[in-house]
Amino acid sequence: MASIEVAQRTMGFKTSSERERCGNCRNREAREYYGRDGLRCAVGGFMVGPYAVCEKYAADRRHEPQEAQG
């Protein structure tokens, strides 16, 4: 394993797509807005961006690899 991978694993590094965010939250709903794909927050009832964050985040385990689900 390369030294960068070791350092990242040691510090618990997460890429932007792995972090807690609306794009990987269980409360998101894919919707079409004005002819474009978008995300709607089922908790707040409004359109959100995939990298938005809130305190009501809930992990969506449906799309995780099997070993990560435990």
N, CA, C and O atoms as a DFTB+ gen file, in Angstrom:
280 C
 N C O
     1  1       0.857      -1.174       0.000
     2  2       0.000       0.000       0.000
     3  2       0.903       1.237       0.000
     4  3       1.880       1.297       0.747
     5  1       0.580       2.202      -0.825
     6  2       1.375       3.422      -0.937
     7  2       1.276       4.251       0.340
     8  3       0.299       4.152       1.083
     9  1       2.291       5.061       0.583
    10  2       2.326       5.859       1.813
    11  2       1.163       6.850       1.895
    12  3       0.690       7.146       2.993
    13  1       0.698       7.362       0.769
    14  2      -0.455       8.271       0.781
    15  2      -1.701       7.531       1.247
    16  3      -2.471       8.067       2.045
    17  1      -1.914       6.310       0.766
    18  2      -3.074       5.521       1.176
    19  2      -3.023       5.208       2.673
    20  3      -4.051       5.225       3.350
    21  1      -1.832       4.923       3.182
    22  2      -1.674       4.641       4.610
    23  2      -2.029       5.886       5.422
    24  3      -2.764       5.796       6.405
    25  1      -1.515       7.037       5.019
    26  2      -1.808       8.282       5.725
    27  2      -3.302       8.590       5.690
    28  3      -3.876       8.990       6.703
    29  1      -3.931       8.407       4.537
    30  2      -5.363       8.671       4.415
    31  2      -6.169       7.735       5.301
    32  3      -7.094       8.173       5.985
    33  1      -5.835       6.477       5.298
    34  2      -6.560       5.508       6.121
    35  2      -6.369       5.811       7.606
    36  3      -7.322       5.718       8.380
    37  1      -5.154       6.172       8.013
    38  2      -4.842       6.480       9.405
    39  2      -5.656       7.667       9.911
    40  3      -6.105       7.670      11.058
    41  1      -5.847       8.667       9.067
    42  2      -6.555       9.873       9.508
    43  2      -8.049       9.824       9.236
    44  3      -8.755      10.789       9.530
    45  1      -8.551       8.722       8.683
    46  2      -9.981       8.611       8.408
    47  2     -10.425       9.499       7.253
    48  3     -11.560       9.976       7.240
    49  1      -9.550       9.722       6.294
    50  2      -9.830      10.587       5.154
    51  2     -11.028      10.077       4.360
    52  3     -11.171       8.875       4.138
    53  1     -11.886      11.001       3.935
    54  2     -13.030      10.671       3.075
    55  2     -13.011      11.606       1.875
    56  3     -12.742      12.800       2.013
    57  1     -13.294      11.065       0.705
    58  2     -13.416      11.909      -0.476
    59  2     -14.728      12.674      -0.389
    60  3     -15.570      12.380       0.459
    61  1     -14.897      13.647      -1.259
    62  2     -16.118      14.459      -1.205
    63  2     -17.370      13.616      -1.421
    64  3     -18.420      13.935      -0.864
    65  1     -17.287      12.556      -2.210
    66  2     -18.471      11.727      -2.432
    67  2     -18.752      10.770      -1.275
    68  3     -19.843      10.205      -1.202
    69  1     -17.796      10.578      -0.377
    70  2     -17.985       9.703       0.780
    71  2     -18.471      10.452       2.021
    72  3     -18.965       9.825       2.958
    73  1     -18.341      11.765       2.046
    74  2     -18.731      12.559       3.212
    75  2     -20.238      12.599       3.366
    76  3     -20.978      12.371       2.409
    77  1     -20.689      12.894       4.585
    78  2     -22.119      13.053       4.846
    79  2     -22.608      14.293       4.109
    80  3     -22.120      15.398       4.340
    81  1     -23.574      14.098       3.222
    82  2     -24.078      15.196       2.387
    83  2     -25.415      14.792       1.805
    84  3     -25.789      13.620       1.857
    85  1     -26.135      15.746       1.255
    86  2     -27.462      15.463       0.697
    87  2     -27.416      14.424      -0.424
    88  3     -28.354      13.643      -0.584
    89  1     -26.346      14.411      -1.186
    90  2     -26.245      13.481      -2.312
    91  2     -26.211      12.017      -1.920
    92  3     -26.516      11.158      -2.747
    93  1     -25.844      11.702      -0.668
    94  2     -25.838      10.304      -0.237
    95  2     -26.676      10.098       1.022
    96  3     -26.418       9.184       1.804
    97  1     -27.675      10.946       1.210
    98  2     -28.570      10.873       2.368
    99  2     -29.821      10.059       2.028
   100  3     -30.311      10.107       0.900
   101  1     -30.323       9.331       2.988
   102  2     -31.542       8.537       2.804
   103  2     -32.759       9.432       2.574
   104  3     -33.728       8.993       1.955
   105  1     -32.730      10.665       3.053
   106  2     -33.876      11.567       2.953
   107  2     -33.968      12.330       1.633
   108  3     -34.841      13.184       1.479
   109  1     -33.099      12.044       0.695
   110  2     -33.148      12.753      -0.580
   111  2     -34.091      12.044      -1.539
   112  3     -34.277      10.829      -1.462
   113  1     -34.669      12.799      -2.423
   114  2     -35.528      12.255      -3.472
   115  2     -35.071      12.846      -4.799
   116  3     -34.919      14.061      -4.918
   117  1     -34.854      12.008      -5.781
   118  2     -34.483      12.502      -7.107
   119  2     -35.738      13.045      -7.778
   120  3     -36.754      12.354      -7.852
   121  1     -35.671      14.263      -8.258
   122  2     -36.803      14.913      -8.910
   123  2     -36.334      15.667     -10.131
   124  3     -35.145      15.948     -10.284
   125  1     -37.262      15.989     -10.989
   126  2     -36.960      16.826     -12.136
   127  2     -37.498      18.227     -11.862
   128  3     -38.666      18.392     -11.511
   129  1     -36.660      19.214     -12.022
   130  2     -37.026      20.619     -11.828
   131  2     -36.740      21.375     -13.115
   132  3     -35.597      21.443     -13.566
   133  1     -37.761      21.927     -13.686
   134  2     -37.621      22.730     -14.906
   135  2     -36.836      21.994     -15.991
   136  3     -35.989      22.583     -16.661
   137  1     -37.120      20.716     -16.157
   138  2     -36.485      19.910     -17.190
   139  2     -35.094      19.411     -16.856
   140  3     -34.428      18.835     -17.716
   141  1     -34.636      19.617     -15.623
   142  2     -33.308      19.151     -15.219
   143  2     -33.430      18.264     -13.990
   144  3     -34.312      18.467     -13.156
   145  1     -32.543      17.277     -13.880
   146  2     -32.533      16.413     -12.707
   147  2     -32.085      17.201     -11.481
   148  3     -31.222      18.073     -11.581
   149  1     -32.667      16.895     -10.332
   150  2     -32.309      17.571      -9.095
   151  2     -32.614      16.702      -7.895
   152  3     -33.106      15.582      -8.038
   153  1     -32.326      17.211      -6.722
   154  2     -32.589      16.505      -5.475
   155  2     -33.530      17.329      -4.615
   156  3     -33.425      18.554      -4.547
   157  1     -34.453      16.637      -3.961
   158  2     -35.381      17.284      -3.042
   159  2     -35.184      16.668      -1.676
   160  3     -35.079      15.448      -1.553
   161  1     -35.133      17.497      -0.648
   162  2     -35.016      17.012       0.721
   163  2     -36.403      16.600       1.206
   164  3     -37.321      17.420       1.237
   165  1     -36.557      15.336       1.584
   166  2     -37.850      14.844       2.060
   167  2     -38.163      15.372       3.460
   168  3     -39.328      15.398       3.856
   169  1     -37.156      15.787       4.208
   170  2     -37.380      16.325       5.550
   171  2     -37.858      17.769       5.459
   172  3     -38.856      18.139       6.077
   173  1     -37.143      18.580       4.686
   174  2     -37.471      19.997       4.595
   175  2     -38.442      20.347       3.486
   176  3     -39.102      21.384       3.541
   177  1     -38.536      19.481       2.470
   178  2     -39.460      19.714       1.371
   179  2     -38.990      20.745       0.359
   180  3     -39.813      21.402      -0.279
   181  1     -37.678      20.896       0.202
   182  2     -37.152      21.873      -0.744
   183  2     -36.018      21.266      -1.563
   184  3     -35.468      20.225      -1.204
   185  1     -35.675      21.922      -2.661
   186  2     -34.610      21.467      -3.539
   187  2     -33.262      21.703      -2.866
   188  3     -33.058      22.735      -2.226
   189  1     -32.339      20.745      -3.010
   190  2     -31.004      20.845      -2.429
   191  2     -29.960      20.479      -3.473
   192  3     -30.262      19.833      -4.477
   193  1     -28.747      20.895      -3.223
   194  2     -27.613      20.486      -4.044
   195  2     -27.003      19.224      -3.462
   196  3     -27.166      18.964      -2.270
   197  1     -26.310      18.435      -4.263
   198  2     -25.767      17.164      -3.774
   199  2     -24.723      17.306      -2.673
   200  3     -24.535      16.375      -1.891
   201  1     -24.044      18.438      -2.592
   202  2     -23.007      18.617      -1.572
   203  2     -23.464      19.480      -0.399
   204  3     -22.643      19.882       0.425
   205  1     -24.749      19.767      -0.312
   206  2     -25.295      20.487       0.840
   207  2     -25.265      19.561       2.061
   208  3     -25.206      18.339       1.918
   209  1     -25.304      20.144       3.247
   210  2     -25.201      19.381       4.493
   211  2     -26.198      19.938       5.503
   212  3     -26.431      21.146       5.549
   213  1     -26.786      19.059       6.312
   214  2     -27.632      19.518       7.414
   215  2     -27.489      18.565       8.597
   216  3     -26.826      17.534       8.487
   217  1     -28.099      18.898       9.708
   218  2     -27.999      18.077      10.914
   219  2     -28.972      16.900      10.922
   220  3     -28.946      16.100      11.857
   221  1     -29.820      16.773       9.920
   222  2     -30.778      15.666       9.842
   223  2     -30.288      14.551       8.917
   224  3     -31.075      13.700       8.502
   225  1     -28.997      14.552       8.592
   226  2     -28.425      13.552       7.688
   227  2     -28.698      12.137       8.193
   228  3     -28.570      11.861       9.386
   229  1     -29.069      11.256       7.292
   230  2     -29.269       9.840       7.610
   231  2     -28.586       9.024       6.522
   232  3     -28.917       9.162       5.344
   233  1     -27.648       8.185       6.898
   234  2     -26.880       7.402       5.927
   235  2     -27.800       6.519       5.101
   236  3     -28.701       5.869       5.631
   237  1     -27.562       6.506       3.807
   238  2     -28.314       5.653       2.893
   239  2     -27.485       4.410       2.636
   240  3     -26.594       4.421       1.787
   241  1     -27.764       3.362       3.347
   242  2     -26.962       2.130       3.284
   243  2     -27.260       1.281       2.052
   244  3     -26.583       0.279       1.820
   245  1     -28.248       1.659       1.267
   246  2     -28.610       0.859       0.092
   247  2     -27.518       0.823      -0.959
   248  3     -27.464      -0.120      -1.749
   249  1     -26.637       1.830      -0.993
   250  2     -25.647       1.930      -2.057
   251  2     -24.220       1.681      -1.584
   252  3     -23.279       1.909      -2.345
   253  1     -24.033       1.217      -0.343
   254  2     -22.715       0.927       0.186
   255  2     -22.309      -0.481      -0.216
   256  3     -23.166      -1.344      -0.403
   257  1     -20.988      -0.724      -0.351
   258  2     -20.519      -2.085      -0.582
   259  2     -20.926      -2.991       0.586
   260  3     -21.062      -2.517       1.714
   261  1     -21.116      -4.261       0.331
   262  2     -21.597      -5.196       1.346
   263  2     -20.732      -5.220       2.597
   264  3     -21.274      -5.279       3.700
   265  1     -19.374      -5.176       2.467
   266  2     -18.515      -5.240       3.635
   267  2     -18.640      -4.007       4.513
   268  3     -18.366      -4.086       5.710
   269  1     -19.043      -2.873       3.961
   270  2     -19.189      -1.643       4.749
   271  2     -20.494      -1.652       5.556
   272  3     -20.611      -0.924       6.542
   273  1     -21.459      -2.455       5.155
   274  2     -22.751      -2.462       5.831
   275  2     -22.710      -3.217       7.152
   276  3     -23.524      -2.963       8.039
   277  1     -21.764      -4.145       7.286
   278  2     -21.611      -4.883       8.546
   279  2     -22.725      -5.771       8.799
   280  3     -22.745      -6.461       9.818
